[in-house]
Each structure stands twice: as C-alpha cells, then as structure tokens.
Amino acid sequence: MTQAPPAPNGRQHSQSDNPLLNVGFRIPFDQIRPEHAEPAVDTLLAQTQERLERLAQAPERAYADFMADLDQLTEQLDTVGVIVSHLDSVVTSPEWQAARRAILPKVTEFYTQLSLHPGLWAALKGFAETEAGRALDPVRARHLKLTIDEFRREGADLPEAEKARLLEVNTRLAQITNDFAKNVLDATAAYELYVPAERLAGVPERVRQATRLDAEGHGQAGHRLTLHQPVAEPVLTYADDRELRRELWQAQNSVGMQPGRDNRPLVLEILKLRREQAHLLGFRDFADYVLEDRMAGGGERALAFERDLEARIRPYFERENAELEAFYREQTGPDAPPLEAWDVAYWAEKQRQAKYDFDEEALRPYFELDNVMAGLFEIVRRVFGITVKEAQAPGWHPEVRYYDIFDEAGTHVASFYTDWFPRDSKRSGAWMNAFVTGGPREQGVDPHLGLMCGNMTPPSGDRPALLSIREVETVFHEFGHLLHHALSKVPVRNLSGTRVAWDFVELPSQIMENWVLEREALDLFARHYQTGERLPDELFDRLVAARNYRAANAAMRQLSFGTVDLELHVEFDPDAPGADPVREAREIMARFYPYPLPEDFARIAQFGHLFSSPVGYGAGYYSYKWAEVLDADAFSRFAAEGIFNRETGRAYVDTILSQGNSKEAAQLYRDFMGRDPDAEALLRRSGLVEA
C-alpha cells in the first residue's frame, strides 16, 4: 500500500466515522458504503455554506485570499460527489441508486444558489475593481474574468422570481437525467439471451468460450448473450444466423423504451427544460448557452461545421454503400432480401476480408491488455518523459488496478485507477474522470488523482484479456484524457487539467490514438500472448491497407450523433403541439445510415452522452469531430519530427497538456503548432479527399 499524501489542498481532514469525510489523496474505497453518502454530503453542504457566507463578506476583510478561497470552496464537496456518482456507475445497486437520488436535489440546489448568491456576486465584482484584482498575474486574472462570466451566465443578475424558477429547472434536470442514465443501465443489465452453440456459427471461438462460461456461471446450458459490447459487437459482426443478429440488434434498439424504463418522455422533458433554462439566462437556445465559451462559439457555427463535413463526405459514403451492395448481391444473388440494420456489419466484415484478406480478429492475440498497457507506458516515457509504475491502493472491485506517475525528476505527479471489464453493475462505454486536482502549491507539487474505466474484452478461462484494435485505441484515448489531468501545472484548480473548452478536451485523448498504427510504437506492445512473436509485417501491412475501409461510414455515424444533438437543441421546438423528439431524431439520423431505419428506431432514448446529466455532451457531441480535425493536424508535427521525439513531446506537454484552461484553447493550439488548424488534415488522414 502506498503512503497517502496530505489532502489535495494541503489541509488535513479531521477524522470521522464516515469514510467520505476522511477523503484525502487516498480514497478508502474498501470502506465506503451507500449509507455514507447522504450524511457526508449533508455535512459538507453545511460546512461549504458557512465558508460561502464568509466569502460573501470578503470586502470586510479586505479580500484577503479571496480568489484562492473561492477556487477551493467546493473542493471536498466536488470530490465526494464524484466518488458517489462513480460508485453508482461501476458497482451500482438499488442502495447506491437511492443514495445518489437522495443527494441530487440538495447538491443541485446548492450549486445553483452558489452562482445566484447576491453577496458573493457583489464581492466578486467588488474584488475585480480593487488594486489587487487589477494586479493579478495572467492565469489568475483569467480565473477572475471567467468566474465573473460564469456567474453572469448562470443567472447572477436575474430577478428573484426568475432565480427561483431557474433553481426548479436545474433541480428537475438533475433528477430526470439521472433517471435516464439509470434506465439505460438497468435495461442493459437486465437483458440476457441463452442460445445453443449451433446458433453461434461464424462467431470467434473466444466469444463462444466466454459466453459458454458465462452461461455456466448462471447455472444455464448453452451460451449467454448480453448487450455488453464485447459480446454484442462480435455477434452482430460474425454470426451467420441472420435471425440471431436481428434479435440482438432489436434488443439493443429497445434499450430506453421498455415499460418502467421508457426514456422517450424524459427526452422531451429534458429538451423543454434545457430550452427554458437557456431562455431564462438570455440565450436563444441551449446550444448557444453551452457553446458560448467553447471554440465553436454557438450552435449555428457548430451545426455549419457538421453540415460542411457531411456534404464533403457524402460522395464517399454513397460510393462505399454501393460497393457493399454490389458485393452482397454477388455473394447472395439478385433475389436476396435487402440489407437491413442487422446485416451491414456482417457483410461489411465479409467484404473487408475479401478485399484486404484481413480479419481484425487475427490481431487480438497480439493485443493482450497487460502488454498494451506496458507498451503505452513506454511510449509516454519516451515522448513525454514520465514513468508509470503499478502501486497499491484500495479499489471498488477486485479487477481495479492502481498506478503512480512520476516526472523526469522523479516527482510523484499523479496516480490513477483502471477498471477495464464489463459487469452487470457497471455502465457501458469508456471514460476518464478526476477525483483529486493537484498541481503547484506553495510547499511543492500535490499529485493529481484520476481513473480510467472501460468495457473491454475480459479474460475468459485460461485466455487473458485479448483486445481488438478498437479497444486498444480506446485505452490510448482514455489515457490521453488522463495525461491532460495528470500533467497539469496550473495553480488554479478551476482552470486545471481537463477543465477546458469542451470542443478542445478531446484533442489530448484523440491524438494518442495515432500511435496505435505506427509500426515503431506497435513493436513496443504488439506481441503474441503465447509465443512473444512481434506482429508480423504482412499482418501489419494488411492492417494499414484496411485502416480507412468504410471510413466515410464511420465518419457519417459520428456526424449523425453530432447533427441530431445540435438540431434537437437548435432547430427542434419541444414546446410545439405534438412535438416528438424521437421521431424527429429518427428522421434526422436516417440520412446518415446505409440502411433504412425501422419505425421504432429510438437510439436517442439511450443516448447517455446527451441526456444522462444536466449538460454532459448536450449540444456538444460535435466536439469529437471538431477535435479530430485538431488531432489529425497536431499529430502531423510528431509525424514530421519523429513519433518518439522527446523535444516535440516536451513542447506538447509545455503548450497543451500542462496548461489546462490557463489560455484560450485556440491560443494553446497555436502555441504548439505555430498556426491555426488545417481543416483538411482529418479528411486526408481518412482518405476522404481525391488523390
């Protein structure tokens, strides 16, 4: 077990019987229970409210330490909130769900009232007019400006009646977005389908073995299929049984629509509340509200970005679909049924194998998870000068692992947890989050603390966790987010790490994916798990040749998510008679898919990025494509100067990873690249420009 450093703000916490009130750097996950959540939050709310009232009287104490105290005001409350939300995401239970639901209204009310507090708002504006306020260094001056902007954006100047309504709106949004996420998690966990072995013809042996062992573990014969990605994706891609593919695809589509877990009414209510929230705060729509301080600046510009990419990619999209249709007819004859949603992945994989003699499953033996992690750590040692070592700390599940990060001088700058495999008690997807924000302090450097979670292919029997190429990219992606947090050197907590413009935050994650397809980098981890053999050249060559296979379809899928998000938040009127956002979303998304969407298509009802938190990626999903432009362009500097070039890596850390939100995102990018982004870089990398 590692020795725990002091609490992140340098203050030691008094001991309590409640482990959530003893959280320093070392989080006692082995002691935290659902019944601890509400009492801890109640205590911290009372303590934070007391400090808030003292801050509001800052003019009477000549503003001593005013901005530093404001920066740290909610630190403990924030950390406990993240811990509770995290545990409800990774080891959920009725007790954790009840605990989170109990604290949501209280926490939402506090944070809303914080930005509406007349005394604090007056003190903040007053401090800006003092000599000390005008003499701040650039980073702290930016903190002051952004804080004033945020208070104004959050309604500090509203009349009392509108403040009261805003509180009601925010509280209701917190409740129903939490319900949305719970419904998706519960529906995903509840689904299981037992099938005999013959129905899995064509499915990789590793999946058949894992599903057979899973069925045995549940006391059943045959194979247990679930909606977790490591099971559902290979079945939809490889199963020869068309009826099985249809059944599983329709089960996926039904998440968010079942009785008792129906998110469709919630989507409409969320859109109504977000629009009202935006109008209360003086914005035309929710997109303009959330994008005002992002690189896009507003909903119309973000929508124009999406539509421009759609128009440029569409000819390639239509060509790819015509080629797949022709291949399908060649294989099945002219009387075969039309391609449906549950057919495209299957036949696209057949076409890929025919066209490139390449099956992604052949890569898995070379991507054993521990080797991937070791190779990733060696890459960042060479490029960024950091060392990652496995360590020990209490976790929330036996599969959790813990690591320390050290800089070139040997200073402990961060630690992080990993939790990589699916569970019925864990939400889907992959994500990074921050527990503790450290950084420069008067006494030295406090380490940061974060986490990475995913739903990767798990070990099965005597077979270790063997990842797909997409899962390897996901590990690198989430570690990019983690590095953005871990290497931040900003002294202001609220400007540190990933607290940047949302359409910039995916740059550090997505740029890391580029190393996955570089031969020199692959050689550091792509070794056969049984023989130790490096990835053969002929397999690597086929991987590279196929890397842009159906790239236009992949791009259009992402554009469908970003476009439906923006159109629902910019152009759709949820208050119009008969407004139906599910139908509207289906009509919008239909033009991005290579097959007709069924009448009951309702993926929007399970789209957690948009609707599982009050803001989340709402009106911001375009950020993934926006940041892809940035990462494709920024990696061109590494490609030109050497993918392991330490000086290039140092420049990237110094100008981007360490800087957090201490400057405008566009300026940070110019500091690294010496120019603005080249919008063509993404299309060139994806092979979506004419040679």
C-alpha positions in Angstrom: 0.0 0.0 0.0 1.3 3.5 -0.9 1.7 6.2 1.7 -1.1 8.7 1.3 0.0 12.3 0.7 -1.9 15.0 2.6 -5.3 16.2 1.4 -5.0 18.0 -2.1 -5.3 21.5 -0.7 -2.7 20.9 1.9 -5.3 20.8 4.7 -5.6 17.7 6.9 -9.1 16.5 7.5 -10.3 15.7 11.0 -11.2 12.0 11.4 -14.8 10.9 11.2 -16.6 7.6 11.4 -17.8 8.4 7.9 -15.1 7.4 5.3 -16.4 10.0 2.9 -15.5 12.7 5.4 -11.9 11.3 5.6 -11.1 11.6 1.9 -7.6 12.9 1.2 -5.5 11.7 -1.6 -6.0 8.1 -0.7 -9.7 7.2 -1.1 -10.9 4.4 1.3 -13.0 2.6 -1.4 -12.9 -0.5 0.7 -14.9 1.3 3.5 -17.3 3.5 1.5 -20.9 2.2 1.6 -24.2 3.7 0.2 -25.4 4.7 3.6 -22.4 7.0 4.0 -23.3 9.2 1.0 -26.2 11.4 2.2 -24.8 12.1 5.8 -21.4 13.1 4.3 -23.0 15.3 1.7 -25.2 17.0 4.3 -22.2 17.7 6.5 -20.1 19.0 3.6 -23.0 21.2 2.4 -23.3 22.8 5.8 -19.5 23.4 6.0 -19.3 24.8 2.5 -22.3 27.0 3.1 -20.5 28.5 6.1 -17.4 29.2 4.1 -19.6 30.7 1.3 -21.1 33.2 3.7 -17.7 34.2 5.0 -16.5 34.7 1.4 -19.5 36.9 0.7 -18.2 39.2 3.4 -14.8 39.5 1.8 -15.0 43.3 1.4 -14.9 43.5 5.2 -11.7 41.6 5.4 -10.0 43.5 2.5 -10.4 40.5 0.2 -7.6 38.5 1.8 -7.1 35.3 -0.2 -10.4 35.9 -1.9 -9.9 34.1 -5.2 -7.9 31.2 -3.7 -10.6 30.6 -1.2 -13.3 30.8 -3.9 -11.3 28.3 -6.0 -11.2 25.8 -3.2 -14.7 26.5 -1.8 -16.3 23.3 -3.1 -13.3 21.1 -3.4 -14.3 18.5 -0.8 -17.9 18.5 -1.9 -16.9 18.1 -5.5 -14.7 15.1 -4.7 -17.3 13.3 -2.7 -19.9 14.0 -5.4 -17.6 12.4 -8.0 -17.0 9.4 -5.8 -20.7 8.8 -5.2 -21.5 9.2 -8.9 -18.6 7.0 -9.8 -19.6 4.1 -7.5 -23.1 4.3 -8.8 -21.6 3.9 -12.3 -19.3 1.0 -11.6 -20.9 -1.1 -8.7 -24.4 0.1 -8.9 -27.2 -1.4 -6.7 -30.6 -0.2 -5.5 -28.8 1.2 -2.5 -26.3 3.2 -4.5 -29.1 4.4 -6.8 -31.2 5.5 -3.9 -28.2 7.3 -2.2 -27.4 9.2 -5.4 -31.0 10.2 -5.9 -31.2 11.4 -2.3 -28.3 13.8 -2.6 -29.0 15.1 -6.2 -31.7 17.7 -5.2 -29.6 19.0 -2.3 -26.4 19.3 -4.3 -28.2 20.8 -7.3 -29.8 23.4 -5.1 -26.5 24.4 -3.5 -24.6 24.8 -6.8 -27.5 26.8 -8.3 -27.7 29.0 -5.3 -23.9 29.5 -5.3 -24.0 31.2 -8.6 -27.1 33.2 -7.6 -25.8 34.3 -4.2 -26.1 38.1 -4.2 -23.5 38.7 -1.5 -20.9 36.6 -3.3 -21.7 38.1 -6.7 -21.3 41.6 -5.2 -18.0 40.6 -3.5 -16.7 39.1 -6.8 -17.5 42.3 -8.8 -16.1 44.4 -6.0 -12.8 42.4 -5.9 -12.4 43.0 -9.7 -12.3 46.7 -9.0 -9.7 46.6 -6.3 -6.0 47.2 -6.9 -5.3 43.6 -6.0 -7.9 42.4 -8.6 -6.3 44.6 -11.3 -2.8 43.4 -10.5 -3.3 39.6 -10.8 -0.9 37.6 -12.9 -2.3 36.4 -16.3 -3.6 33.0 -15.1 -5.3 34.3 -12.0 -6.7 37.3 -14.0 -8.2 34.8 -16.4 -9.7 32.9 -13.5 -11.3 36.1 -12.2 -12.7 37.0 -15.7 -14.0 33.5 -16.4 -15.6 33.3 -12.9 -17.4 36.6 -13.4 -18.5 35.5 -16.9 -19.8 32.2 -15.4 -21.7 33.9 -12.6 -23.4 36.1 -15.2 -24.1 33.1 -17.5 -25.6 31.2 -14.6 -28.1 33.9 -13.7 -26.5 36.1 -11.0 -28.2 39.2 -12.4 -31.7 37.6 -12.7 -34.7 38.9 -10.8 -35.6 36.9 -7.8 -38.6 35.2 -9.4 -36.6 34.0 -12.3 -33.8 32.8 -10.0 -36.4 30.7 -8.2 -37.6 29.2 -11.4 -34.1 28.5 -12.6 -33.5 26.5 -9.3 -36.6 24.5 -10.1 -35.5 23.8 -13.6 -31.9 22.8 -12.6 -33.2 20.5 -9.9 -35.6 18.8 -12.1 -33.0 18.4 -14.8 -30.6 16.7 -12.3 -33.3 14.3 -11.3 -34.6 13.2 -14.7 -31.2 13.0 -16.4 -30.2 10.7 -13.5 -33.3 8.6 -14.2 -32.4 8.5 -17.9 -29.0 7.0 -17.0 -30.5 4.6 -14.5 -33.0 3.3 -17.1 -30.3 2.6 -19.6 -28.0 0.9 -17.2 -30.8 -1.3 -15.7 -32.2 -2.2 -19.2 -28.7 -3.2 -20.4 -28.0 -5.3 -17.3 -31.4 -7.0 -17.5 -31.1 -8.4 -21.0 -29.8 -11.9 -21.5 -30.4 -14.5 -24.2 -29.4 -18.1 -24.0 -28.7 -19.8 -27.3 -27.3 -23.3 -28.3 -23.9 -23.5 -29.7 -25.1 -24.0 -33.3 -26.6 -20.5 -33.4 -23.2 -19.0 -32.9 -21.7 -20.4 -36.1 -19.2 -17.9 -37.5 -18.6 -16.2 -34.2 -15.0 -16.2 -33.0 -14.1 -19.0 -30.6 -13.0 -16.6 -27.9 -16.6 -15.2 -27.7 -18.2 -18.7 -27.8 -15.9 -19.7 -24.9 -16.7 -16.6 -22.9 -20.5 -16.8 -23.4 -20.5 -20.6 -22.6 -18.6 -20.0 -19.3 -20.9 -17.1 -18.6 -23.9 -19.4 -19.0 -22.3 -22.0 -16.8 -21.8 -19.3 -14.2 -25.5 -18.5 -14.3 -26.4 -22.2 -14.0 -27.6 -22.5 -17.6 -26.8 -24.6 -20.6 -25.7 -23.1 -23.9 -24.3 -19.6 -24.3 -25.4 -16.4 -22.5 -25.6 -13.4 -24.8 -25.8 -9.8 -23.3 -25.8 -6.3 -24.7 -22.3 -5.6 -23.4 -20.1 -4.5 -26.3 -17.5 -7.4 -26.1 -20.4 -9.8 -26.7 -22.9 -7.9 -28.8 -20.5 -6.4 -31.3 -18.8 -9.7 -32.5 -22.2 -11.5 -32.7 -23.5 -8.7 -35.0 -20.3 -8.8 -37.0 -19.7 -12.5 -37.4 -22.8 -14.6 -36.6 -24.1 -16.4 -39.7 -27.5 -16.7 -38.1 -29.3 -13.7 -39.5 -32.3 -14.2 -37.2 -30.0 -14.1 -34.2 -28.4 -10.9 -35.4 -31.8 -9.4 -35.9 -32.9 -10.4 -32.4 -29.8 -8.9 -30.8 -29.9 -5.7 -32.8 -33.6 -5.1 -31.9 -32.7 -5.8 -28.2 -30.1 -3.1 -28.5 -32.5 -0.7 -30.1 -35.2 -1.4 -27.4 -33.0 -0.1 -24.6 -34.6 3.1 -23.3 -38.1 2.0 -24.5 -39.3 -0.8 -22.2 -42.2 -0.3 -19.8 -40.9 1.1 -16.5 -37.6 2.1 -18.2 -39.0 4.3 -21.0 -36.8 7.3 -21.7 -38.8 8.7 -24.5 -41.0 11.0 -22.4 -37.8 12.1 -20.5 -36.1 13.2 -23.7 -38.9 15.6 -24.5 -39.0 16.9 -20.9 -35.2 17.4 -20.9 -35.3 19.3 -24.2 -38.1 21.5 -22.8 -36.2 22.3 -19.6 -32.9 23.0 -21.4 -34.7 25.4 -23.7 -36.4 27.1 -20.8 -33.0 27.3 -18.9 -31.4 28.9 -21.9 -34.2 31.4 -22.3 -34.1 32.3 -18.6 -30.4 33.0 -18.9 -30.9 35.2 -22.0 -29.8 32.8 -24.8 -31.7 31.9 -27.9 -31.3 28.2 -27.3 -29.5 25.6 -25.2 -26.7 25.2 -27.8 -25.9 28.9 -27.7 -25.9 28.8 -23.9 -23.4 25.9 -23.6 -21.2 26.8 -26.6 -20.7 30.5 -25.8 -17.4 29.7 -24.1 -16.2 27.0 -26.4 -14.2 27.2 -29.6 -17.3 26.9 -31.8 -18.9 29.9 -30.0 -22.5 29.0 -30.8 -25.0 26.4 -32.1 -25.2 27.7 -35.7 -21.4 27.6 -36.2 -21.2 24.1 -34.8 -24.1 23.0 -37.0 -22.4 24.5 -40.0 -19.2 22.6 -39.2 -21.2 19.3 -39.1 -23.1 20.0 -42.3 -20.0 21.0 -44.2 -18.3 17.7 -43.3 -21.4 15.8 -44.2 -21.6 17.4 -47.6 -17.9 16.7 -48.3 -18.0 13.1 -47.1 -21.4 12.1 -48.6 -20.0 11.1 -52.1 -17.5 8.7 -50.5 -20.3 7.4 -48.2 -22.6 6.7 -51.2 -19.7 5.0 -53.1 -18.9 2.8 -50.1 -22.6 1.7 -49.8 -22.9 1.0 -53.5 -19.8 -1.2 -53.3 -21.1 -3.1 -50.3 -24.5 -3.6 -52.0 -22.8 -4.9 -55.1 -20.6 -7.3 -53.0 -23.7 -8.5 -51.1 -25.6 -9.3 -54.4 -22.5 -11.1 -55.8 -22.5 -13.3 -52.8 -26.2 -13.9 -52.3 -27.8 -13.4 -55.7 -30.4 -10.9 -57.0 -33.3 -12.3 -55.1 -31.7 -11.9 -51.7 -33.6 -9.7 -49.2 -32.4 -6.1 -48.9 -29.7 -5.3 -46.4 -31.1 -4.4 -43.0 -29.6 -2.8 -40.0 -28.5 -6.2 -38.6 -26.8 -7.2 -41.9 -24.5 -4.3 -42.6 -21.7 -5.1 -40.0 -21.8 -8.8 -41.0 -21.5 -8.2 -44.8 -19.0 -5.3 -44.3 -16.7 -7.6 -42.5 -17.1 -10.2 -45.3 -16.2 -7.5 -47.8 -13.2 -6.4 -45.8 -11.9 -10.0 -45.6 -12.4 -10.4 -49.4 -10.9 -7.0 -50.3 -7.9 -7.0 -47.9 -7.5 -10.6 -46.8 -7.8 -9.0 -43.3 -9.8 -10.1 -40.3 -9.4 -7.9 -37.2 -9.8 -11.0 -35.0 -6.3 -12.1 -36.2 -4.9 -9.1 -34.3 -6.3 -10.0 -30.9 -3.6 -12.5 -29.9 -1.1 -9.6 -30.2 -3.0 -7.2 -28.0 -3.0 -8.7 -24.6 -4.1 -6.0 -22.2 -1.1 -6.1 -19.8 1.2 -5.8 -22.8 -0.8 -3.0 -24.3 -0.6 -1.1 -21.0 3.2 -1.7 -20.7 3.7 -0.5 -24.3 1.6 2.6 -23.7 3.6 3.4 -20.6 6.9 3.0 -22.6 5.6 5.3 -25.4 4.7 8.1 -22.9 8.1 7.6 -21.2 9.9 8.2 -24.5 7.7 11.0 -25.7 6.7 12.9 -22.5 9.4 11.8 -20.1 7.1 10.3 -17.5 7.3 6.9 -15.7 4.3 4.9 -14.8 4.6 2.2 -12.0 1.9 -0.1 -10.7 1.2 0.5 -7.0 -1.4 -0.5 -4.4 -4.5 1.3 -3.1 -8.0 0.2 -2.0 -10.3 -0.3 -5.0 -14.1 -0.6 -5.5 -13.8 -4.1 -7.2 -11.2 -6.9 -7.4 -10.4 -6.0 -11.0 -9.4 -2.5 -10.2 -5.7 -1.7 -10.5 -3.7 1.4 -9.4 -0.7 3.2 -10.7 1.6 6.1 -9.9 3.1 8.6 -12.4 6.5 10.3 -11.9 8.1 13.1 -13.9 11.7 13.1 -15.2 12.9 14.4 -11.9 11.2 11.6 -10.0 8.5 13.7 -8.6 5.2 11.9 -8.0 2.8 14.0 -10.1 -0.3 11.8 -10.3 -1.9 8.4 -9.6 -4.8 6.7 -11.3 -7.1 3.6 -11.2 -8.1 1.4 -14.1 -11.3 -0.7 -14.3 -11.5 -2.3 -17.7 -14.0 -5.1 -17.9 -17.8 -5.2 -18.2 -20.1 -6.0 -15.3 -23.9 -6.0 -15.0 -23.4 -3.4 -12.2 -21.4 -1.1 -14.5 -22.5 1.4 -17.1 -21.4 0.9 -20.7 -18.8 2.8 -22.6 -15.4 4.0 -21.7 -14.5 7.2 -19.7 -11.9 9.0 -17.7 -12.6 11.1 -14.6 -10.8 13.1 -12.0 -11.0 12.5 -8.2 -8.4 15.0 -7.0 -6.8 18.0 -8.7 -3.3 18.7 -7.5 -0.7 20.9 -9.1 1.8 23.6 -8.0 1.4 24.6 -4.4 3.5 26.8 -2.0 5.0 23.6 -0.5 5.8 22.0 -3.8 3.6 19.8 -6.0 0.4 18.0 -4.9 -0.3 14.9 -7.1 -3.4 14.6 -9.2 -5.7 11.5 -8.9 -7.9 10.1 -11.7 -9.4 7.0 -13.2 -10.0 5.2 -16.5 -12.9 2.8 -17.0 -14.0 0.7 -19.9 -15.9 -2.3 -21.1 -13.1 -4.2 -22.8 -13.0 -7.9 -23.8 -12.4 -9.6 -20.5 -10.2 -12.7 -19.7 -12.1 -16.0 -20.2 -11.0 -19.3 -18.8 -7.2 -19.6 -19.3 -7.3 -16.9 -22.0 -6.1 -13.4 -20.9 -7.8 -10.2 -22.0 -7.1 -10.0 -25.7 -8.2 -6.7 -27.2 -9.5 -5.6 -30.6 -7.7 -2.8 -32.4 -10.6 -0.5 -31.5 -10.2 -1.4 -27.8 -6.5 -0.7 -28.0 -7.3 2.7 -29.4 -9.8 3.3 -26.6 -7.2 2.5 -24.0 -4.9 5.1 -25.6 -7.7 7.6 -25.9 -8.7 7.4 -22.3 -5.0 7.7 -21.2 -4.8 10.8 -23.3 -7.5 12.3 -21.1 -5.8 11.0 -18.0 -2.5 12.7 -19.1 -4.3 16.0 -19.6 -5.3 15.8 -15.9 -2.1 14.2 -14.6 0.4 16.6 -16.2 -1.5 19.9 -15.5 0.7 22.5 -13.8 -2.0 25.2 -13.4 -2.1 26.6 -9.9 -5.8 27.4 -10.1 -8.0 24.3 -9.5 -10.8 25.5 -11.7 -8.5 26.1 -14.6 -6.6 22.8 -14.3 -6.4 19.7 -16.4 -9.5 18.8 -18.5 -11.5 21.9 -17.4 -11.1 23.3 -20.9 -13.4 24.2 -23.7 -15.4 21.0 -24.4 -14.5 21.0 -28.1 -10.8 21.1 -27.2 -10.9 18.5 -24.4 -10.9 15.6 -26.9 -7.6 16.7 -28.6 -5.3 15.2 -25.9 -7.3 11.9 -26.0 -7.7 11.5 -29.7 -4.1 12.4 -30.6 -2.9 9.4 -28.5 -4.8 7.0 -30.8 -2.4 7.9 -33.6 0.5 6.0 -32.0 -1.5 2.7 -32.3 -1.0 2.4 -36.0 2.7 3.4 -36.1 5.0 0.4 -36.6 7.6 1.6 -34.1 5.0 2.1 -31.4 3.3 -1.2 -32.1 6.5 -3.1 -31.7 6.6 -2.0 -28.1 3.4 -3.9 -27.2 2.0 -6.0 -30.1 3.5 -9.4 -29.1 1.7 -12.7 -29.4 0.5 -13.6 -25.9 1.7 -17.2 -26.2 4.9 -17.0 -28.3 6.1 -13.5 -27.8 6.3 -13.0 -31.6 6.0 -9.4 -32.8 3.1 -8.5 -35.1 4.1 -10.0 -38.5 4.8 -7.5 -41.3 2.3 -9.0 -43.6 -0.5 -8.6 -41.0 0.6 -5.1 -40.2 0.6 -4.2 -43.9 -3.0 -5.5 -44.2 -4.0 -3.6 -41.2 -2.6 -0.3 -42.7 -4.2 -1.1 -46.1 -7.6 -1.6 -44.4 -7.4 1.3 -41.9 -9.6 3.5 -44.0 -12.0 0.8 -45.0 -15.6 2.3 -44.9 -14.1 5.4 -43.4 -16.9 7.5 -44.8 -19.5 5.3 -43.0 -17.6 5.6 -39.7 -17.5 9.4 -40.2 -21.1 9.6 -41.0 -22.1 7.7 -37.9 -20.3 10.2 -35.8 -21.8 13.1 -37.8 -25.3 11.6 -37.2 -24.8 11.8 -33.5 -23.4 15.4 -33.6 -26.0 16.6 -36.0 -29.1 15.1 -34.2 -27.7 16.6 -31.0 -27.4 20.1 -32.5 -30.7 20.0 -34.5 -32.6 18.9 -31.4 -31.1 21.7 -29.3 -31.1 24.4 -32.0 -33.9 23.9 -34.5 -36.4 21.5 -32.9 -39.2 23.1 -30.8 -40.1 20.8 -27.9 -43.0 23.1 -27.0 -44.7 22.8 -30.3 -48.0 20.8 -30.4 -47.3 17.1 -30.9 -43.6 17.6 -30.6 -41.9 14.2 -30.8 -38.1 14.3 -30.5 -37.7 10.6 -31.0 -39.5 10.7 -34.4 -37.5 13.9 -35.3 -34.2 12.2 -34.3 -35.1 9.2 -36.5 -35.7 11.4 -39.5 -32.5 13.3 -39.0 -30.4 10.2 -38.5 -31.9 8.3 -41.4 -29.8 10.2 -43.9 -26.5 9.1 -42.2 -27.2 5.3 -42.2 -26.6 2.9 -45.1 -29.9 1.0 -44.3 -33.5 2.1 -43.7 -34.2 2.8 -40.0 -37.1 0.8 -38.5 -40.2 2.8 -37.5 -39.4 2.1 -33.8 -35.8 3.3 -34.1 -35.2 5.2 -30.9 -31.4 5.2 -30.2 -31.9 8.8 -28.9 -33.7 7.2 -25.9 -30.4 5.6 -24.8 -28.0 8.3 -25.8 -26.4 8.9 -22.5 -23.8 11.4 -23.8 -26.7 13.8 -24.4 -29.2 13.0 -21.7 -27.7 11.3 -18.7 -26.6 14.6 -17.0 -27.9 18.1 -17.0 -25.4 19.3 -19.6 -22.9 16.5 -20.4 -22.3 16.4 -24.2 -25.7 18.0 -24.8 -25.3 20.4 -27.8 -21.6 19.3 -27.7 -21.3 15.9 -29.3 -19.9 17.7 -32.4 -16.7 18.1 -30.2 -15.5 14.7 -31.2 -15.3 15.5 -34.9 -14.1 19.1 -34.1 -11.2 17.6 -32.0 -10.5 15.0 -34.7 -9.6 17.9 -37.0 -7.2 19.2 -34.3 -5.6 15.8 -33.5 -5.1 14.9 -37.2 -3.3 18.2 -37.7 -1.4 18.3 -34.5 -0.1 14.7 -34.9 1.4 15.8 -38.2 4.1 17.6 -36.2 5.0 14.3 -34.5 4.9 12.5 -37.8 7.3 15.1 -39.3 9.7 15.4 -36.3 9.6 11.7 -35.1 6.9 9.9 -33.1 9.3 9.4 -30.2 10.9 12.9 -30.5 11.4 14.0 -26.9 11.6 17.7 -27.8 8.3 17.5 -29.7 6.8 15.7 -26.7 8.2 18.3 -24.3 6.7 21.1 -26.5 3.3 19.4 -26.5 3.3 19.0 -22.7 4.5 22.6 -22.2 2.0 24.2 -24.5 -1.1 21.9 -24.2 -1.1 19.1 -21.6 0.3 21.2 -18.7 -1.7 24.4 -19.5 -5.3 23.4 -18.7 -7.6 26.4 -19.3 -4.9 29.0 -18.5 -5.2 30.4 -22.0 -7.8 30.3 -24.8 -7.9 26.9 -26.5 -7.1 28.4 -29.9 -4.0 30.1 -28.5 -2.8 26.9 -26.9 -3.1 25.2 -30.2 -1.2 28.0 -32.0 1.5 27.8 -29.2 2.1 24.2 -30.2 1.6 24.3 -34.0 2.6 27.9 -34.7 -0.6 28.3 -36.7 -4.3 27.7 -36.8 -5.6 24.2 -37.5 -5.6 22.8 -41.1 -9.2 21.6 -41.6 -8.1 19.3 -44.4 -5.9 17.2 -42.2 -8.7 14.9 -41.0 -10.1 14.2 -44.5 -6.6 13.5 -45.7 -5.9 11.0 -42.9 -9.2 9.3 -43.5 -8.7 9.0 -47.3 -11.7 11.2 -47.9 -10.1 13.6 -50.4 -9.3 12.8 -54.0 -5.7 12.0 -54.7 
